[in-house]
């Protein structure tokens, strides 16, 4: 069960790291509204992946 929690944490950290890296290294300016929605969508996807791995993976 502890491995599931670690995997859920890793999923969220990796997805948020990808978004942060994209926003920090992007050359074109991004509006605050677009940044907000990008974080909302990525965290929603990450939450679905993190919760679903509890049902699909058995350690």
Phi, psi and omega in degrees: 000324179296325179297325178296319179295319179295319179295320177298318178295318180296319178301312182294318181295317181296313180297317178291329176294320178296317179295315180298316179298317179297317181289324182284327184262356179291139182274330181272145180291144180240134181291160179297323180295318178293320178298316181300313182290328177296315178295320180297313182295314181295318179290329174295315177297316179297321179294317177298315179296318181294319180288320183293330180292338175294329182273327187269333184253128177241120180256000000 
